[in-house]
Amino acid sequence: MLSRTASSLYWLGRYFERADFIARLVEATVRLDVLSSRPAGEAAWASALAVLDTEDAFEAGGGSLTQGSVARFLTIDASHPGSIVRCLDRARNNARAVRTALTREAWTAINRAWLTFEHRASTGGTAATLNLVETVKTETRGFEGAVHRMLRNQTTWFIRLGQTVERADNTARLLDVKYHILLPEGEKVGGVVDRDQWTTILQTVSAVTAYRWLYSEGLKPGNVIDLLIARPELPRSIAASVEEAVDILGLLAKRTGHHGEADRMARMRSTRLGKTRSNEVIVSGLHQYLQAFITENDLLHAAIGRQFKFH
């Protein structure tokens, strides 16, 4: 496979996964702000921007921390790379570069998601915003299903590799911001606002039911942290993403006949995570742990690019 083809497939996976995550984050924030028993208001939307590291870009545009302004910024605003429409546009451009490698179902899901935003100037009210992000989620699920029905070869592996690297980054950023930013000053840990926000985190990663299956003592921050870091049963956990990266790189190594820098980094990371205990992470410093993981994930991303000569 040509390196530029591999690069396009990898970035297609990353951008489509990112679009899905932003849609989930917007949906969860709307519910936290509007549908919660104690609406979180500006704090909820500020945290959404923080998760995506788009606070500076939003402030530069002069918008206010309201549902309308932030939802528009994160969905249909093409002026910055942190919006759904920009992610879908980049995903579609990469998909066009490898169109013959994709099935009709995969291309259709990409194209339909992109067309959802064509000529759209407003997200509308709460219901319209929820409908918009639900459409994005539907198409990303359709794309993921199409990928899993494709031949299990380098095409699907590079797409999935991009998805799992992106998913690991998203989950780490989401958990880090929640732990340090989301709880408003003056609110007690375990209070109504705190519980709603931890529930929102579970909703963002589709883990509400999984949490209830795995933990019987009710909603506790320590258990949520354990679920998102250390439980490979949850597809969007850090542990699951780390394992998947090792597996996919192994499949690519078998096909190409050699291992490289990215394989070694992924295996070392997986070994360390297997020895990690979430309660020890909390005691020693969750923020520091997650920041170190995000940095390491970026290094793995760079190593993948070098190993497969993306640039």
C-alpha positions as CSV (number, residue, x, y, z in Angstrom):
1,M,0.0,0.0,0.0
2,L,1.3,3.5,-0.9
3,S,2.2,5.6,2.1
4,R,-0.1,8.4,1.0
5,T,-3.0,5.9,0.9
6,A,-2.3,4.7,4.3
7,S,-2.1,8.2,5.6
8,S,-5.5,9.1,4.1
9,L,-7.1,6.0,5.6
10,Y,-5.6,6.8,9.0
11,W,-6.7,10.4,9.0
12,L,-10.1,9.4,7.7
13,G,-10.5,7.3,10.9
14,R,-9.2,10.0,13.1
15,Y,-11.4,12.8,11.7
16,F,-14.6,10.7,11.6
17,E,-14.0,9.5,15.2
18,R,-13.4,13.1,16.3
19,A,-16.7,14.3,14.6
20,D,-18.6,11.5,16.5
21,F,-17.0,12.5,19.8
22,I,-17.8,16.2,19.4
23,A,-21.4,15.3,18.5
24,R,-21.6,13.2,21.7
25,L,-20.0,16.0,23.8
26,V,-22.5,18.6,22.5
27,E,-25.4,16.3,23.1
28,A,-24.3,15.6,26.7
29,T,-23.6,19.3,27.4
30,V,-27.1,20.3,26.1
31,R,-28.6,17.7,28.5
32,L,-26.5,18.9,31.4
33,D,-27.4,22.6,30.7
34,V,-31.0,22.4,29.7
35,L,-32.4,19.0,30.9
36,S,-30.5,18.6,34.2
37,S,-32.3,19.1,37.5
38,R,-29.7,21.8,38.2
39,P,-28.8,23.5,34.9
40,A,-25.0,24.0,34.8
41,G,-25.2,27.0,32.4
42,E,-21.9,28.7,31.4
43,A,-19.7,26.2,33.3
44,A,-21.0,23.3,31.1
45,W,-20.3,25.0,27.8
46,A,-16.9,26.3,29.1
47,S,-16.0,22.7,29.9
48,A,-17.0,21.5,26.5
49,L,-14.6,24.0,24.9
50,A,-11.9,23.0,27.3
51,V,-12.3,19.3,26.5
52,L,-11.7,20.1,22.8
53,D,-9.0,22.7,23.6
54,T,-10.9,25.3,21.6
55,E,-11.3,28.0,24.3
56,D,-8.9,30.5,22.7
57,A,-10.5,30.1,19.3
58,F,-13.9,30.7,20.7
59,E,-12.9,33.7,22.7
60,A,-11.2,35.2,19.6
61,G,-14.6,35.0,17.9
62,G,-16.2,37.0,20.7
63,G,-19.0,34.6,21.4
64,S,-20.8,34.2,24.7
65,L,-20.9,31.0,26.8
66,T,-24.5,30.0,25.8
67,Q,-25.9,27.0,24.2
68,G,-26.6,28.7,20.9
69,S,-23.1,30.2,20.6
70,V,-21.0,27.3,21.7
71,A,-23.2,24.6,19.9
72,R,-22.9,26.6,16.7
73,F,-19.1,27.0,17.2
74,L,-18.6,23.2,17.8
75,T,-20.9,22.0,15.0
76,I,-21.3,24.3,12.0
77,D,-18.6,26.9,12.3
78,A,-16.0,26.1,9.6
79,S,-13.7,28.9,10.7
80,H,-11.7,26.6,13.0
81,P,-10.6,23.0,13.0
82,G,-12.4,22.0,16.2
83,S,-15.9,21.8,14.7
84,I,-17.9,18.8,13.4
85,V,-18.3,20.3,9.9
86,R,-14.5,20.8,9.6
87,C,-13.8,17.3,10.8
88,L,-16.3,15.8,8.3
89,D,-14.9,17.9,5.5
90,R,-11.4,16.7,6.2
91,A,-12.7,13.1,6.6
92,R,-14.5,13.3,3.3
93,N,-11.4,14.8,1.5
94,N,-9.3,11.9,2.8
95,A,-12.0,9.4,1.8
96,R,-12.1,10.9,-1.7
97,A,-8.4,10.2,-2.0
98,V,-9.0,6.5,-1.3
99,R,-12.5,6.2,-2.8
100,T,-11.8,2.9,-4.6
101,A,-10.6,1.3,-1.3
102,L,-13.9,2.0,0.4
103,T,-17.2,0.1,0.0
104,R,-20.3,2.0,-1.1
105,E,-21.8,1.8,2.4
106,A,-18.7,3.4,4.0
107,W,-18.6,6.2,1.4
108,T,-22.3,6.8,1.7
109,A,-22.1,7.3,5.4
110,I,-19.3,9.8,5.1
111,N,-21.1,11.7,2.3
112,R,-24.4,11.8,4.1
113,A,-22.8,13.1,7.3
114,W,-21.1,15.8,5.3
115,L,-24.2,16.7,3.4
116,T,-26.1,17.2,6.7
117,F,-24.1,20.5,7.1
118,E,-24.4,21.8,3.6
119,H,-25.8,25.3,3.5
120,R,-26.7,25.0,7.2
121,A,-26.4,28.5,8.9
122,S,-27.9,27.7,12.3
123,T,-28.2,24.9,14.8
124,G,-31.6,26.1,15.9
125,G,-33.0,25.5,19.4
126,T,-32.4,22.7,21.8
127,A,-34.5,20.1,19.9
128,A,-32.9,21.0,16.6
129,T,-29.4,20.9,18.0
130,L,-30.1,17.4,19.5
131,N,-31.5,16.3,16.2
132,L,-28.4,17.5,14.3
133,V,-25.9,15.7,16.6
134,E,-28.0,12.6,16.6
135,T,-27.8,12.6,12.8
136,V,-24.0,12.8,13.0
137,K,-23.9,10.0,15.5
138,T,-26.2,7.9,13.2
139,E,-23.9,8.3,10.3
140,T,-20.7,7.7,12.3
141,R,-22.2,4.5,13.6
142,G,-23.1,3.5,10.0
143,F,-19.6,4.2,8.9
144,E,-18.1,2.1,11.7
145,G,-20.5,-0.7,10.9
146,A,-19.5,-0.5,7.2
147,V,-15.8,-0.6,8.1
148,H,-16.3,-3.8,10.2
149,R,-18.0,-5.4,7.2
150,M,-15.2,-4.6,4.8
151,L,-12.3,-7.0,4.1
152,R,-10.0,-7.3,7.0
153,N,-7.0,-5.9,5.3
154,Q,-4.7,-2.9,5.5
155,T,-7.6,-0.5,4.5
156,T,-9.7,-1.4,7.5
157,W,-6.7,-1.6,9.8
158,F,-5.4,1.9,9.0
159,I,-8.9,3.3,9.5
160,R,-9.3,1.5,12.8
161,L,-5.8,2.6,13.9
162,G,-6.8,6.2,13.4
163,Q,-10.0,5.7,15.2
164,T,-8.4,4.1,18.3
165,V,-5.6,6.7,18.6
166,E,-8.2,9.4,18.4
167,R,-10.5,7.7,20.8
168,A,-7.8,7.3,23.4
169,D,-7.0,11.0,23.2
170,N,-10.7,12.0,23.5
171,T,-11.4,9.9,26.6
172,A,-8.3,11.1,28.4
173,R,-9.1,14.8,27.7
174,L,-12.8,14.3,28.7
175,L,-11.8,12.7,32.0
176,D,-9.1,15.2,32.7
177,V,-11.3,18.3,32.2
178,K,-14.1,16.8,34.3
179,Y,-11.9,16.1,37.2
180,H,-10.4,19.6,37.3
181,I,-12.8,22.0,35.7
182,L,-16.4,20.9,35.6
183,L,-17.4,21.0,39.3
184,P,-18.4,24.7,39.9
185,E,-16.7,26.5,42.8
186,G,-18.8,26.1,46.0
187,E,-20.4,22.8,44.9
188,K,-19.7,19.8,47.0
189,V,-18.3,16.6,45.6
190,G,-21.2,14.1,45.4
191,G,-23.8,16.9,45.2
192,V,-26.5,17.2,42.6
193,V,-24.4,19.1,40.1
194,D,-21.4,16.7,40.6
195,R,-23.6,13.7,40.0
196,D,-25.2,15.2,36.9
197,Q,-21.7,15.9,35.5
198,W,-20.3,12.5,36.1
199,T,-23.5,11.0,34.5
200,T,-22.8,13.4,31.5
201,I,-19.3,11.9,31.2
202,L,-20.8,8.4,31.0
203,Q,-23.4,9.5,28.5
204,T,-20.6,11.0,26.3
205,V,-18.8,7.7,26.0
206,S,-22.1,5.6,25.9
207,A,-21.2,4.0,29.2
208,V,-24.3,4.5,31.5
209,T,-25.5,1.0,31.2
210,A,-22.0,-0.5,31.3
211,Y,-21.4,1.4,34.6
212,R,-24.5,-0.1,36.1
213,W,-23.5,-3.6,35.0
214,L,-20.0,-3.4,36.4
215,Y,-20.5,-1.3,39.6
216,S,-23.3,-2.0,42.1
217,E,-22.7,0.7,44.7
218,G,-24.2,3.7,42.8
219,L,-22.5,6.5,41.0
220,K,-19.0,7.2,42.5
221,P,-16.3,9.3,40.8
222,G,-13.7,6.7,41.6
223,N,-15.6,4.0,39.8
224,V,-16.2,6.3,36.7
225,I,-12.4,6.9,36.6
226,D,-11.7,3.2,36.9
227,L,-14.2,2.4,34.1
228,L,-12.7,5.0,31.7
229,I,-9.1,4.2,32.4
230,A,-8.8,0.5,33.3
231,R,-11.8,-1.5,32.0
232,P,-11.1,-3.0,28.5
233,E,-14.7,-4.2,28.4
234,L,-15.7,-0.6,27.6
235,P,-14.8,0.2,23.9
236,R,-14.1,3.8,24.6
237,S,-12.0,3.3,27.7
238,I,-8.3,4.1,27.6
239,A,-7.5,0.4,28.3
240,A,-9.6,-0.8,25.3
241,S,-8.0,1.8,23.0
242,V,-4.5,0.9,24.1
243,E,-5.2,-2.8,23.5
244,E,-6.7,-2.2,20.1
245,A,-3.7,-0.1,19.0
246,V,-1.4,-3.0,19.9
247,D,-3.6,-5.5,18.0
248,I,-3.9,-3.5,14.9
249,L,-0.2,-2.6,14.7
250,G,0.4,-6.4,15.1
251,L,-1.8,-7.2,12.1
252,L,-0.1,-4.5,10.0
253,A,3.3,-5.9,11.0
254,K,2.3,-9.4,9.9
255,R,1.2,-8.1,6.6
256,T,4.3,-5.9,6.0
257,G,6.7,-8.4,7.5
258,H,8.4,-6.1,10.1
259,H,7.8,-4.3,13.3
260,G,8.8,-0.8,14.0
261,E,9.0,2.0,16.5
262,A,5.2,2.4,16.8
263,D,4.8,-1.3,17.7
264,R,7.3,-1.1,20.5
265,M,5.8,2.1,21.9
266,A,2.3,0.6,21.8
267,R,3.3,-2.6,23.5
268,M,5.3,-0.8,26.2
269,R,2.3,1.5,26.9
270,S,0.0,-1.5,27.1
271,T,2.3,-3.3,29.6
272,R,2.4,-0.2,31.8
273,L,-1.4,0.2,31.7
274,G,-1.9,-3.4,32.6
275,K,-0.1,-2.7,35.9
276,T,-2.0,0.5,36.6
277,R,-4.5,0.7,39.3
278,S,-7.0,3.5,39.1
279,N,-7.1,4.2,42.9
280,E,-3.3,4.6,42.8
281,V,-3.6,7.0,39.9
282,I,-6.1,9.1,41.8
283,V,-3.9,9.3,44.9
284,S,-0.8,10.1,43.0
285,G,-2.4,12.6,40.7
286,L,-5.0,11.9,38.0
287,H,-4.3,15.2,36.1
288,Q,-0.6,14.4,35.8
289,Y,-1.3,10.8,34.7
290,L,-3.8,11.9,32.0
291,Q,-1.6,14.7,30.7
292,A,1.3,12.2,30.5
293,F,-0.9,9.8,28.6
294,I,-2.1,12.4,26.2
295,T,1.6,13.3,25.5
296,E,2.5,9.6,25.0
297,N,-0.5,9.2,22.7
298,D,0.8,12.1,20.6
299,L,4.2,10.5,20.5
300,L,2.6,7.2,19.3
301,H,0.7,9.1,16.6
302,A,4.0,10.6,15.4
303,A,5.7,7.2,15.5
304,I,3.0,5.7,13.4
305,G,3.5,8.5,10.8
306,R,7.2,7.8,10.7
307,Q,6.9,4.0,10.6
308,F,4.5,4.1,7.7
309,K,6.0,7.2,6.0
310,F,2.9,9.3,6.1
311,H,4.9,12.5,5.4
